[in-house]
Amino acid sequence: GGKFLWWEHVLSEDDPALAQRQRDLTPSQVRRADGCHLDRRTGETIKAAGFAKLELQYLSLQSFGFLNPTCAGIGTA
């Protein structure tokens, strides 16, 4: 099966204040950054895609502010 690899900043699931800031900033971010959304739950979307095997990890990067956390992984068809 084919593989889908990704690394993307996502909505904070464990910091409500950061998550609200991400939601608030998303409309201006979409305009400034070619459609980039700060408030997507990409990990949940990929989990629902039905990959036969899924390796998924949430990470926090130092000094990345509202671009944290990130979600990375490999989905195998």
mmCIF file of the N, C-alpha and C atoms, coordinates in Angstrom:
data_MODEL
# 
_entry.id   MODEL 
# 
loop_
_atom_site.group_PDB 
_atom_site.id 
_atom_site.type_symbol 
_atom_site.label_atom_id 
_atom_site.label_alt_id 
_atom_site.label_comp_id 
_atom_site.label_asym_id 
_atom_site.label_entity_id 
_atom_site.label_seq_id 
_atom_site.pdbx_PDB_ins_code 
_atom_site.Cartn_x 
_atom_site.Cartn_y 
_atom_site.Cartn_z 
_atom_site.occupancy 
_atom_site.B_iso_or_equiv 
_atom_site.pdbx_formal_charge 
_atom_site.auth_seq_id 
_atom_site.auth_comp_id 
_atom_site.auth_asym_id 
_atom_site.auth_atom_id 
_atom_site.pdbx_PDB_model_num 
ATOM 1   N N  . GLY A 1 1  ? 0.796   -1.185 0.000  1.00 0.00 ? 1  GLY A N  1 
ATOM 2   C CA . GLY A 1 1  ? 0.000   0.000  0.000  1.00 0.00 ? 1  GLY A CA 1 
ATOM 3   C C  . GLY A 1 1  ? 0.845   1.260  0.000  1.00 0.00 ? 1  GLY A C  1 
ATOM 4   N N  . GLY A 1 2  ? 0.249   2.292  -0.557 1.00 0.00 ? 2  GLY A N  1 
ATOM 5   C CA . GLY A 1 2  ? 0.908   3.587  -0.592 1.00 0.00 ? 2  GLY A CA 1 
ATOM 6   C C  . GLY A 1 2  ? 1.000   4.212  0.787  1.00 0.00 ? 2  GLY A C  1 
ATOM 7   N N  . LYS A 1 3  ? 1.878   5.209  0.901  1.00 0.00 ? 3  LYS A N  1 
ATOM 8   C CA . LYS A 1 3  ? 2.082   5.893  2.173  1.00 0.00 ? 3  LYS A CA 1 
ATOM 9   C C  . LYS A 1 3  ? 1.774   7.374  2.021  1.00 0.00 ? 3  LYS A C  1 
ATOM 10  N N  . PHE A 1 4  ? 1.182   7.944  3.052  1.00 0.00 ? 4  PHE A N  1 
ATOM 11  C CA . PHE A 1 4  ? 0.899   9.368  3.134  1.00 0.00 ? 4  PHE A CA 1 
ATOM 12  C C  . PHE A 1 4  ? 1.667   9.906  4.335  1.00 0.00 ? 4  PHE A C  1 
ATOM 13  N N  . LEU A 1 5  ? 2.617   10.800 4.083  1.00 0.00 ? 5  LEU A N  1 
ATOM 14  C CA . LEU A 1 5  ? 3.420   11.392 5.142  1.00 0.00 ? 5  LEU A CA 1 
ATOM 15  C C  . LEU A 1 5  ? 3.002   12.845 5.318  1.00 0.00 ? 5  LEU A C  1 
ATOM 16  N N  . TRP A 1 6  ? 2.908   13.310 6.564  1.00 0.00 ? 6  TRP A N  1 
ATOM 17  C CA . TRP A 1 6  ? 2.527   14.701 6.790  1.00 0.00 ? 6  TRP A CA 1 
ATOM 18  C C  . TRP A 1 6  ? 3.191   15.257 8.040  1.00 0.00 ? 6  TRP A C  1 
ATOM 19  N N  . TRP A 1 7  ? 3.268   16.573 8.059  1.00 0.00 ? 7  TRP A N  1 
ATOM 20  C CA . TRP A 1 7  ? 3.729   17.348 9.211  1.00 0.00 ? 7  TRP A CA 1 
ATOM 21  C C  . TRP A 1 7  ? 2.997   18.682 9.113  1.00 0.00 ? 7  TRP A C  1 
ATOM 22  N N  . GLU A 1 8  ? 2.146   18.991 10.076 1.00 0.00 ? 8  GLU A N  1 
ATOM 23  C CA . GLU A 1 8  ? 1.333   20.194 9.979  1.00 0.00 ? 8  GLU A CA 1 
ATOM 24  C C  . GLU A 1 8  ? 1.049   20.759 11.359 1.00 0.00 ? 8  GLU A C  1 
ATOM 25  N N  . HIS A 1 9  ? 1.023   22.082 11.450 1.00 0.00 ? 9  HIS A N  1 
ATOM 26  C CA . HIS A 1 9  ? 0.599   22.684 12.716 1.00 0.00 ? 9  HIS A CA 1 
ATOM 27  C C  . HIS A 1 9  ? -0.910  22.538 12.825 1.00 0.00 ? 9  HIS A C  1 
ATOM 28  N N  . VAL A 1 10 ? -1.388  22.318 14.055 1.00 0.00 ? 10 VAL A N  1 
ATOM 29  C CA . VAL A 1 10 ? -2.803  22.015 14.280 1.00 0.00 ? 10 VAL A CA 1 
ATOM 30  C C  . VAL A 1 10 ? -3.333  22.788 15.482 1.00 0.00 ? 10 VAL A C  1 
ATOM 31  N N  . LEU A 1 11 ? -4.634  22.714 15.672 1.00 0.00 ? 11 LEU A N  1 
ATOM 32  C CA . LEU A 1 11 ? -5.291  23.347 16.812 1.00 0.00 ? 11 LEU A CA 1 
ATOM 33  C C  . LEU A 1 11 ? -4.823  22.702 18.112 1.00 0.00 ? 11 LEU A C  1 
ATOM 34  N N  . SER A 1 12 ? -4.521  23.515 19.103 1.00 0.00 ? 12 SER A N  1 
ATOM 35  C CA . SER A 1 12 ? -4.125  22.985 20.405 1.00 0.00 ? 12 SER A CA 1 
ATOM 36  C C  . SER A 1 12 ? -5.288  22.236 21.030 1.00 0.00 ? 12 SER A C  1 
ATOM 37  N N  . GLU A 1 13 ? -5.022  21.024 21.499 1.00 0.00 ? 13 GLU A N  1 
ATOM 38  C CA . GLU A 1 13 ? -6.042  20.207 22.149 1.00 0.00 ? 13 GLU A CA 1 
ATOM 39  C C  . GLU A 1 13 ? -5.946  20.295 23.672 1.00 0.00 ? 13 GLU A C  1 
ATOM 40  N N  . ASP A 1 14 ? -4.838  20.825 24.202 1.00 0.00 ? 14 ASP A N  1 
ATOM 41  C CA . ASP A 1 14 ? -4.645  20.821 25.654 1.00 0.00 ? 14 ASP A CA 1 
ATOM 42  C C  . ASP A 1 14 ? -4.413  22.206 26.269 1.00 0.00 ? 14 ASP A C  1 
ATOM 43  N N  . ASP A 1 15 ? -4.496  23.250 25.476 1.00 0.00 ? 15 ASP A N  1 
ATOM 44  C CA . ASP A 1 15 ? -4.328  24.614 25.979 1.00 0.00 ? 15 ASP A CA 1 
ATOM 45  C C  . ASP A 1 15 ? -5.487  25.460 25.441 1.00 0.00 ? 15 ASP A C  1 
ATOM 46  N N  . PRO A 1 16 ? -6.566  25.581 26.220 1.00 0.00 ? 16 PRO A N  1 
ATOM 47  C CA . PRO A 1 16 ? -7.749  26.297 25.737 1.00 0.00 ? 16 PRO A CA 1 
ATOM 48  C C  . PRO A 1 16 ? -7.464  27.750 25.328 1.00 0.00 ? 16 PRO A C  1 
ATOM 49  N N  . ALA A 1 17 ? -6.581  28.432 26.037 1.00 0.00 ? 17 ALA A N  1 
ATOM 50  C CA . ALA A 1 17 ? -6.268  29.825 25.684 1.00 0.00 ? 17 ALA A CA 1 
ATOM 51  C C  . ALA A 1 17 ? -5.571  29.898 24.334 1.00 0.00 ? 17 ALA A C  1 
ATOM 52  N N  . LEU A 1 18 ? -4.618  29.002 24.092 1.00 0.00 ? 18 LEU A N  1 
ATOM 53  C CA . LEU A 1 18 ? -3.924  28.968 22.800 1.00 0.00 ? 18 LEU A CA 1 
ATOM 54  C C  . LEU A 1 18 ? -4.903  28.596 21.692 1.00 0.00 ? 18 LEU A C  1 
ATOM 55  N N  . ALA A 1 19 ? -5.764  27.620 21.947 1.00 0.00 ? 19 ALA A N  1 
ATOM 56  C CA . ALA A 1 19 ? -6.748  27.203 20.939 1.00 0.00 ? 19 ALA A CA 1 
ATOM 57  C C  . ALA A 1 19 ? -7.653  28.376 20.555 1.00 0.00 ? 19 ALA A C  1 
ATOM 58  N N  . GLN A 1 20 ? -8.084  29.161 21.536 1.00 0.00 ? 20 GLN A N  1 
ATOM 59  C CA . GLN A 1 20 ? -8.933  30.305 21.234 1.00 0.00 ? 20 GLN A CA 1 
ATOM 60  C C  . GLN A 1 20 ? -8.163  31.347 20.425 1.00 0.00 ? 20 GLN A C  1 
ATOM 61  N N  . ARG A 1 21 ? -6.911  31.564 20.765 1.00 0.00 ? 21 ARG A N  1 
ATOM 62  C CA . ARG A 1 21 ? -6.076  32.506 19.996 1.00 0.00 ? 21 ARG A CA 1 
ATOM 63  C C  . ARG A 1 21 ? -5.921  32.023 18.558 1.00 0.00 ? 21 ARG A C  1 
ATOM 64  N N  . GLN A 1 22 ? -5.712  30.719 18.376 1.00 0.00 ? 22 GLN A N  1 
ATOM 65  C CA . GLN A 1 22 ? -5.600  30.162 17.032 1.00 0.00 ? 22 GLN A CA 1 
ATOM 66  C C  . GLN A 1 22 ? -6.895  30.384 16.245 1.00 0.00 ? 22 GLN A C  1 
ATOM 67  N N  . ARG A 1 23 ? -8.033  30.150 16.883 1.00 0.00 ? 23 ARG A N  1 
ATOM 68  C CA . ARG A 1 23 ? -9.320  30.373 16.211 1.00 0.00 ? 23 ARG A CA 1 
ATOM 69  C C  . ARG A 1 23 ? -9.492  31.846 15.835 1.00 0.00 ? 23 ARG A C  1 
ATOM 70  N N  . ASP A 1 24 ? -9.139  32.731 16.768 1.00 0.00 ? 24 ASP A N  1 
ATOM 71  C CA . ASP A 1 24 ? -9.281  34.166 16.525 1.00 0.00 ? 24 ASP A CA 1 
ATOM 72  C C  . ASP A 1 24 ? -8.388  34.651 15.380 1.00 0.00 ? 24 ASP A C  1 
ATOM 73  N N  . LEU A 1 25 ? -7.185  34.097 15.272 1.00 0.00 ? 25 LEU A N  1 
ATOM 74  C CA . LEU A 1 25 ? -6.222  34.542 14.264 1.00 0.00 ? 25 LEU A CA 1 
ATOM 75  C C  . LEU A 1 25 ? -6.400  33.868 12.900 1.00 0.00 ? 25 LEU A C  1 
ATOM 76  N N  . THR A 1 26 ? -7.181  32.790 12.831 1.00 0.00 ? 26 THR A N  1 
ATOM 77  C CA . THR A 1 26 ? -7.312  32.043 11.579 1.00 0.00 ? 26 THR A CA 1 
ATOM 78  C C  . THR A 1 26 ? -7.793  32.887 10.398 1.00 0.00 ? 26 THR A C  1 
ATOM 79  N N  . PRO A 1 27 ? -8.833  33.716 10.531 1.00 0.00 ? 27 PRO A N  1 
ATOM 80  C CA . PRO A 1 27 ? -9.272  34.475 9.349  1.00 0.00 ? 27 PRO A CA 1 
ATOM 81  C C  . PRO A 1 27 ? -8.170  35.351 8.733  1.00 0.00 ? 27 PRO A C  1 
ATOM 82  N N  . SER A 1 28 ? -7.404  36.039 9.553  1.00 0.00 ? 28 SER A N  1 
ATOM 83  C CA . SER A 1 28 ? -6.324  36.867 8.990  1.00 0.00 ? 28 SER A CA 1 
ATOM 84  C C  . SER A 1 28 ? -5.180  35.994 8.480  1.00 0.00 ? 28 SER A C  1 
ATOM 85  N N  . GLN A 1 29 ? -4.935  34.859 9.135  1.00 0.00 ? 29 GLN A N  1 
ATOM 86  C CA . GLN A 1 29 ? -3.878  33.953 8.676  1.00 0.00 ? 29 GLN A CA 1 
ATOM 87  C C  . GLN A 1 29 ? -4.227  33.377 7.305  1.00 0.00 ? 29 GLN A C  1 
ATOM 88  N N  . VAL A 1 30 ? -5.493  33.059 7.087  1.00 0.00 ? 30 VAL A N  1 
ATOM 89  C CA . VAL A 1 30 ? -5.927  32.522 5.792  1.00 0.00 ? 30 VAL A CA 1 
ATOM 90  C C  . VAL A 1 30 ? -5.612  33.520 4.679  1.00 0.00 ? 30 VAL A C  1 
ATOM 91  N N  . ARG A 1 31 ? -5.872  34.783 4.929  1.00 0.00 ? 31 ARG A N  1 
ATOM 92  C CA . ARG A 1 31 ? -5.597  35.818 3.916  1.00 0.00 ? 31 ARG A CA 1 
ATOM 93  C C  . ARG A 1 31 ? -4.097  36.032 3.711  1.00 0.00 ? 31 ARG A C  1 
ATOM 94  N N  . ARG A 1 32 ? -3.334  36.031 4.797  1.00 0.00 ? 32 ARG A N  1 
ATOM 95  C CA . ARG A 1 32 ? -1.893  36.330 4.712  1.00 0.00 ? 32 ARG A CA 1 
ATOM 96  C C  . ARG A 1 32 ? -1.058  35.168 4.225  1.00 0.00 ? 32 ARG A C  1 
ATOM 97  N N  . ALA A 1 33 ? -1.491  33.963 4.498  1.00 0.00 ? 33 ALA A N  1 
ATOM 98  C CA . ALA A 1 33 ? -0.620  32.797 4.280  1.00 0.00 ? 33 ALA A CA 1 
ATOM 99  C C  . ALA A 1 33 ? -1.233  31.787 3.315  1.00 0.00 ? 33 ALA A C  1 
ATOM 100 N N  . ASP A 1 34 ? -1.811  32.278 2.235  1.00 0.00 ? 34 ASP A N  1 
ATOM 101 C CA . ASP A 1 34 ? -2.266  31.421 1.143  1.00 0.00 ? 34 ASP A CA 1 
ATOM 102 C C  . ASP A 1 34 ? -3.206  30.303 1.603  1.00 0.00 ? 34 ASP A C  1 
ATOM 103 N N  . GLY A 1 35 ? -4.167  30.652 2.454  1.00 0.00 ? 35 GLY A N  1 
ATOM 104 C CA . GLY A 1 35 ? -5.164  29.674 2.870  1.00 0.00 ? 35 GLY A CA 1 
ATOM 105 C C  . GLY A 1 35 ? -4.813  28.863 4.096  1.00 0.00 ? 35 GLY A C  1 
ATOM 106 N N  . CYS A 1 36 ? -3.716  29.182 4.759  1.00 0.00 ? 36 CYS A N  1 
ATOM 107 C CA . CYS A 1 36 ? -3.278  28.441 5.946  1.00 0.00 ? 36 CYS A CA 1 
ATOM 108 C C  . CYS A 1 36 ? -4.252  28.651 7.100  1.00 0.00 ? 36 CYS A C  1 
ATOM 109 N N  . HIS A 1 37 ? -4.712  27.553 7.705  1.00 0.00 ? 37 HIS A N  1 
ATOM 110 C CA . HIS A 1 37 ? -5.621  27.595 8.857  1.00 0.00 ? 37 HIS A CA 1 
ATOM 111 C C  . HIS A 1 37 ? -4.861  27.173 10.114 1.00 0.00 ? 37 HIS A C  1 
ATOM 112 N N  . LEU A 1 38 ? -5.008  27.941 11.179 1.00 0.00 ? 38 LEU A N  1 
ATOM 113 C CA . LEU A 1 38 ? -4.362  27.622 12.452 1.00 0.00 ? 38 LEU A CA 1 
ATOM 114 C C  . LEU A 1 38 ? -5.223  26.694 13.306 1.00 0.00 ? 38 LEU A C  1 
ATOM 115 N N  . ASP A 1 39 ? -6.475  26.517 12.931 1.00 0.00 ? 39 ASP A N  1 
ATOM 116 C CA . ASP A 1 39 ? -7.420  25.832 13.805 1.00 0.00 ? 39 ASP A CA 1 
ATOM 117 C C  . ASP A 1 39 ? -7.924  24.488 13.274 1.00 0.00 ? 39 ASP A C  1 
ATOM 118 N N  . ARG A 1 40 ? -7.162  23.866 12.445 1.00 0.00 ? 40 ARG A N  1 
ATOM 119 C CA . ARG A 1 40 ? -7.595  22.558 11.929 1.00 0.00 ? 40 ARG A CA 1 
ATOM 120 C C  . ARG A 1 40 ? -7.183  21.436 12.875 1.00 0.00 ? 40 ARG A C  1 
ATOM 121 N N  . ARG A 1 41 ? -7.992  20.396 12.886 1.00 0.00 ? 41 ARG A N  1 
ATOM 122 C CA . ARG A 1 41 ? -7.709  19.196 13.686 1.00 0.00 ? 41 ARG A CA 1 
ATOM 123 C C  . ARG A 1 41 ? -7.290  18.081 12.720 1.00 0.00 ? 41 ARG A C  1 
ATOM 124 N N  . THR A 1 42 ? -6.175  18.293 12.060 1.00 0.00 ? 42 THR A N  1 
ATOM 125 C CA . THR A 1 42 ? -5.711  17.404 10.991 1.00 0.00 ? 42 THR A CA 1 
ATOM 126 C C  . THR A 1 42 ? -5.533  15.970 11.462 1.00 0.00 ? 42 THR A C  1 
ATOM 127 N N  . GLY A 1 43 ? -5.026  15.780 12.662 1.00 0.00 ? 43 GLY A N  1 
ATOM 128 C CA . GLY A 1 43 ? -4.847  14.411 13.169 1.00 0.00 ? 43 GLY A CA 1 
ATOM 129 C C  . GLY A 1 43 ? -6.157  13.649 13.209 1.00 0.00 ? 43 GLY A C  1 
ATOM 130 N N  . GLU A 1 44 ? -7.220  14.308 13.660 1.00 0.00 ? 44 GLU A N  1 
ATOM 131 C CA . GLU A 1 44 ? -8.531  13.662 13.721 1.00 0.00 ? 44 GLU A CA 1 
ATOM 132 C C  . GLU A 1 44 ? -9.060  13.365 12.321 1.00 0.00 ? 44 GLU A C  1 
ATOM 133 N N  . THR A 1 45 ? -8.827  14.265 11.392 1.00 0.00 ? 45 THR A N  1 
ATOM 134 C CA . THR A 1 45 ? -9.266  14.055 10.008 1.00 0.00 ? 45 THR A CA 1 
ATOM 135 C C  . THR A 1 45 ? -8.546  12.861 9.399  1.00 0.00 ? 45 THR A C  1 
ATOM 136 N N  . ILE A 1 46 ? -7.256  12.752 9.653  1.00 0.00 ? 46 ILE A N  1 
ATOM 137 C CA . ILE A 1 46 ? -6.475  11.641 9.096  1.00 0.00 ? 46 ILE A CA 1 
ATOM 138 C C  . ILE A 1 46 ? -6.871  10.324 9.765  1.00 0.00 ? 46 ILE A C  1 
ATOM 139 N N  . LYS A 1 47 ? -7.132  10.355 11.075 1.00 0.00 ? 47 LYS A N  1 
ATOM 140 C CA . LYS A 1 47 ? -7.597  9.130  11.752 1.00 0.00 ? 47 LYS A CA 1 
ATOM 141 C C  . LYS A 1 47 ? -8.877  8.612  11.106 1.00 0.00 ? 47 LYS A C  1 
ATOM 142 N N  . ALA A 1 48 ? -9.758  9.518  10.726 1.00 0.00 ? 48 ALA A N  1 
ATOM 143 C CA . ALA A 1 48 ? -11.050 9.133  10.147 1.00 0.00 ? 48 ALA A CA 1 
ATOM 144 C C  . ALA A 1 48 ? -10.942 8.672  8.698  1.00 0.00 ? 48 ALA A C  1 
ATOM 145 N N  . ALA A 1 49 ? -9.771  8.833  8.079  1.00 0.00 ? 49 ALA A N  1 
ATOM 146 C CA . ALA A 1 49 ? -9.611  8.486  6.664  1.00 0.00 ? 49 ALA A CA 1 
ATOM 147 C C  . ALA A 1 49 ? -9.569  6.983  6.419  1.00 0.00 ? 49 ALA A C  1 
ATOM 148 N N  . GLY A 1 50 ? -9.322  6.191  7.443  1.00 0.00 ? 50 GLY A N  1 
ATOM 149 C CA . GLY A 1 50 ? -9.391  4.742  7.295  1.00 0.00 ? 50 GLY A CA 1 
ATOM 150 C C  . GLY A 1 50 ? -8.112  4.073  6.802  1.00 0.00 ? 50 GLY A C  1 
ATOM 151 N N  . PHE A 1 51 ? -6.965  4.620  7.135  1.00 0.00 ? 51 PHE A N  1 
ATOM 152 C CA . PHE A 1 51 ? -5.709  3.971  6.759  1.00 0.00 ? 51 PHE A CA 1 
ATOM 153 C C  . PHE A 1 51 ? -5.596  2.606  7.435  1.00 0.00 ? 51 PHE A C  1 
ATOM 154 N N  . ALA A 1 52 ? -4.987  1.635  6.754  1.00 0.00 ? 52 ALA A N  1 
ATOM 155 C CA . ALA A 1 52 ? -4.789  0.300  7.319  1.00 0.00 ? 52 ALA A CA 1 
ATOM 156 C C  . ALA A 1 52 ? -3.842  0.365  8.511  1.00 0.00 ? 52 ALA A C  1 
ATOM 157 N N  . LYS A 1 53 ? -2.839  1.239  8.431  1.00 0.00 ? 53 LYS A N  1 
ATOM 158 C CA . LYS A 1 53 ? -1.880  1.433  9.522  1.00 0.00 ? 53 LYS A CA 1 
ATOM 159 C C  . LYS A 1 53 ? -1.648  2.932  9.656  1.00 0.00 ? 53 LYS A C  1 
ATOM 160 N N  . LEU A 1 54 ? -1.600  3.403  10.897 1.00 0.00 ? 54 LEU A N  1 
ATOM 161 C CA . LEU A 1 54 ? -1.433  4.830  11.120 1.00 0.00 ? 54 LEU A CA 1 
ATOM 162 C C  . LEU A 1 54 ? -0.466  5.075  12.267 1.00 0.00 ? 54 LEU A C  1 
ATOM 163 N N  . GLU A 1 55 ? 0.575   5.847  11.993 1.00 0.00 ? 55 GLU A N  1 
ATOM 164 C CA . GLU A 1 55 ? 1.504   6.316  13.019 1.00 0.00 ? 55 GLU A CA 1 
ATOM 165 C C  . GLU A 1 55 ? 1.304   7.824  13.098 1.00 0.00 ? 55 GLU A C  1 
ATOM 166 N N  . LEU A 1 56 ? 0.866   8.313  14.257 1.00 0.00 ? 56 LEU A N  1 
ATOM 167 C CA . LEU A 1 56 ? 0.532   9.719  14.417 1.00 0.00 ? 56 LEU A CA 1 
ATOM 168 C C  . LEU A 1 56 ? 1.107   10.230 15.730 1.00 0.00 ? 56 LEU A C  1 
ATOM 169 N N  . GLN A 1 57 ? 1.685   11.414 15.683 1.00 0.00 ? 57 GLN A N  1 
ATOM 170 C CA . GLN A 1 57 ? 2.299   11.978 16.879 1.00 0.00 ? 57 GLN A CA 1 
ATOM 171 C C  . GLN A 1 57 ? 2.024   13.478 16.941 1.00 0.00 ? 57 GLN A C  1 
ATOM 172 N N  . TYR A 1 58 ? 1.701   13.972 18.138 1.00 0.00 ? 58 TYR A N  1 
ATOM 173 C CA . TYR A 1 58 ? 1.574   15.411 18.376 1.00 0.00 ? 58 TYR A CA 1 
ATOM 174 C C  . TYR A 1 58 ? 2.857   15.897 19.028 1.00 0.00 ? 58 TYR A C  1 
ATOM 175 N N  . LEU A 1 59 ? 3.380   17.016 18.543 1.00 0.00 ? 59 LEU A N  1 
ATOM 176 C CA . LEU A 1 59 ? 4.640   17.569 19.038 1.00 0.00 ? 59 LEU A CA 1 
ATOM 177 C C  . LEU A 1 59 ? 4.489   19.054 19.317 1.00 0.00 ? 59 LEU A C  1 
ATOM 178 N N  . SER A 1 60 ? 5.271   19.565 20.253 1.00 0.00 ? 60 SER A N  1 
ATOM 179 C CA . SER A 1 60 ? 5.355   21.008 20.484 1.00 0.00 ? 60 SER A CA 1 
ATOM 180 C C  . SER A 1 60 ? 6.766   21.454 20.158 1.00 0.00 ? 60 SER A C  1 
ATOM 181 N N  . LEU A 1 61 ? 6.861   22.503 19.370 1.00 0.00 ? 61 LEU A N  1 
ATOM 182 C CA . LEU A 1 61 ? 8.152   23.036 18.957 1.00 0.00 ? 61 LEU A CA 1 
ATOM 183 C C  . LEU A 1 61 ? 8.442   24.307 19.755 1.00 0.00 ? 61 LEU A C  1 
ATOM 184 N N  . GLN A 1 62 ? 9.660   24.458 20.221 1.00 0.00 ? 62 GLN A N  1 
ATOM 185 C CA . GLN A 1 62 ? 10.022  25.643 20.987 1.00 0.00 ? 62 GLN A CA 1 
ATOM 186 C C  . GLN A 1 62 ? 10.037  26.876 20.106 1.00 0.00 ? 62 GLN A C  1 
ATOM 187 N N  . SER A 1 63 ? 9.537   27.978 20.643 1.00 0.00 ? 63 SER A N  1 
ATOM 188 C CA . SER A 1 63 ? 9.561   29.292 19.993 1.00 0.00 ? 63 SER A CA 1 
ATOM 189 C C  . SER A 1 63 ? 8.731   29.366 18.709 1.00 0.00 ? 63 SER A C  1 
ATOM 190 N N  . PHE A 1 64 ? 7.680   28.567 18.595 1.00 0.00 ? 64 PHE A N  1 
ATOM 191 C CA . PHE A 1 64 ? 6.830   28.613 17.413 1.00 0.00 ? 64 PHE A CA 1 
ATOM 192 C C  . PHE A 1 64 ? 5.462   29.221 17.706 1.00 0.00 ? 64 PHE A C  1 
ATOM 193 N N  . GLY A 1 65 ? 5.238   29.672 18.944 1.00 0.00 ? 65 GLY A N  1 
ATOM 194 C CA . GLY A 1 65 ? 4.016   30.383 19.293 1.00 0.00 ? 65 GLY A CA 1 
ATOM 195 C C  . GLY A 1 65 ? 2.753   29.685 18.861 1.00 0.00 ? 65 GLY A C  1 
ATOM 196 N N  . PHE A 1 66 ? 1.889   30.432 18.165 1.00 0.00 ? 66 PHE A N  1 
ATOM 197 C CA . PHE A 1 66 ? 0.578   29.884 17.784 1.00 0.00 ? 66 PHE A CA 1 
ATOM 198 C C  . PHE A 1 66 ? 0.652   28.863 16.662 1.00 0.00 ? 66 PHE A C  1 
ATOM 199 N N  . LEU A 1 67 ? 1.857   28.564 16.146 1.00 0.00 ? 67 LEU A N  1 
ATOM 200 C CA . LEU A 1 67 ? 2.012   27.488 15.156 1.00 0.00 ? 67 LEU A CA 1 
ATOM 201 C C  . LEU A 1 67 ? 2.192   26.132 15.839 1.00 0.00 ? 67 LEU A C  1 
ATOM 202 N N  . ASN A 1 68 ? 2.075   26.101 17.142 1.00 0.00 ? 68 ASN A N  1 
ATOM 203 C CA . ASN A 1 68 ? 2.092   24.864 17.913 1.00 0.00 ? 68 ASN A CA 1 
ATOM 204 C C  . ASN A 1 68 ? 0.661   24.470 18.217 1.00 0.00 ? 68 ASN A C  1 
ATOM 205 N N  . PRO A 1 69 ? 0.417   23.219 18.520 1.00 0.00 ? 69 PRO A N  1 
ATOM 206 C CA . PRO A 1 69 ? 1.312   22.094 18.341 1.00 0.00 ? 69 PRO A CA 1 
ATOM 207 C C  . PRO A 1 69 ? 1.359   21.670 16.877 1.00 0.00 ? 69 PRO A C  1 
ATOM 208 N N  . THR A 1 70 ? 2.168   20.697 16.597 1.00 0.00 ? 70 THR A N  1 
ATOM 209 C CA . THR A 1 70 ? 2.208   20.122 15.259 1.00 0.00 ? 70 THR A CA 1 
ATOM 210 C C  . THR A 1 70 ? 1.782   18.667 15.333 1.00 0.00 ? 70 THR A C  1 
ATOM 211 N N  . CYS A 1 71 ? 1.365   18.149 14.220 1.00 0.00 ? 71 CYS A N  1 
ATOM 212 C CA . CYS A 1 71 ? 0.948   16.766 14.104 1.00 0.00 ? 71 CYS A CA 1 
ATOM 213 C C  . CYS A 1 71 ? 1.750   16.181 12.937 1.00 0.00 ? 71 CYS A C  1 
ATOM 214 N N  . ALA A 1 72 ? 2.342   15.029 13.141 1.00 0.00 ? 72 ALA A N  1 
ATOM 215 C CA . ALA A 1 72 ? 3.151   14.397 12.100 1.00 0.00 ? 72 ALA A CA 1 
ATOM 216 C C  . ALA A 1 72 ? 2.869   12.909 12.090 1.00 0.00 ? 72 ALA A C  1 
ATOM 217 N N  . GLY A 1 73 ? 3.072   12.297 10.948 1.00 0.00 ? 73 GLY A N  1 
ATOM 218 C CA . GLY A 1 73 ? 2.874   10.864 10.906 1.00 0.00 ? 73 GLY A CA 1 
ATOM 219 C C  . GLY A 1 73 ? 2.946   10.258 9.525  1.00 0.00 ? 73 GLY A C  1 
ATOM 220 N N  . ILE A 1 74 ? 2.635   8.959  9.515  1.00 0.00 ? 74 ILE A N  1 
ATOM 221 C CA . ILE A 1 74 ? 2.626   8.169  8.285  1.00 0.00 ? 74 ILE A CA 1 
ATOM 222 C C  . ILE A 1 74 ? 1.355   7.325  8.283  1.00 0.00 ? 74 ILE A C  1 
ATOM 223 N N  . GLY A 1 75 ? 0.600   7.441  7.220  1.00 0.00 ? 75 GLY A N  1 
ATOM 224 C CA . GLY A 1 75 ? -0.572  6.600  7.026  1.00 0.00 ? 75 GLY A CA 1 
ATOM 225 C C  . GLY A 1 75 ? -0.289  5.634  5.872  1.00 0.00 ? 75 GLY A C  1 
ATOM 226 N N  . THR A 1 76 ? -0.541  4.354  6.103  1.00 0.00 ? 76 THR A N  1 
ATOM 227 C CA . THR A 1 76 ? -0.295  3.345  5.071  1.00 0.00 ? 76 THR A CA 1 
ATOM 228 C C  . THR A 1 76 ? -1.643  2.775  4.616  1.00 0.00 ? 76 THR A C  1 
ATOM 229 N N  . ALA A 1 77 ? -1.829  2.765  3.290  1.00 0.00 ? 77 ALA A N  1 
ATOM 230 C CA . ALA A 1 77 ? -3.093  2.271  2.729  1.00 0.00 ? 77 ALA A CA 1 
ATOM 231 C C  . ALA A 1 77 ? -3.213  0.776  2.899  1.00 0.00 ? 77 ALA A C  1 
# 
